[in-house]
Amino acid sequence: MDLQTRKLNIIQYLIELKDEKLFNKIETIIKDKIGNEKLKPFTQEELLSRIKHSNDDYLTGNFKTQEQLEIESENW
């Protein structure tokens, strides 16, 4: 089973979960994991570089439309 399928299975499990205590435990574990990764904001240079890259992709047609993504997601 690939990673994407496993993620979707976990999401489905969480949607159907009725046990508040278990959900709280899962939520705490996730929050702890995110906190340990110490997310940092982009520097101005990093942000500008990402903007330029995105703009270049758009201008060269290297993107997918909303409709394309919806069709693709039907096959997940």
C-alpha angles and dihedrals in degrees: 000000000000125000095253092055092047091052091050090049091053091049090051090049091051092049091056096040113118100172107101094193093053091046090052090052092050091047092051092051091051093047091049091051093050091047091053092055090062099215114215129198121250118263115240090255092051092049093049090048091052091048091051092048091049092048091049090051091051094048092050093048094249097145142083126239123234089253092053091051092049091052091046092049091055087070096054 
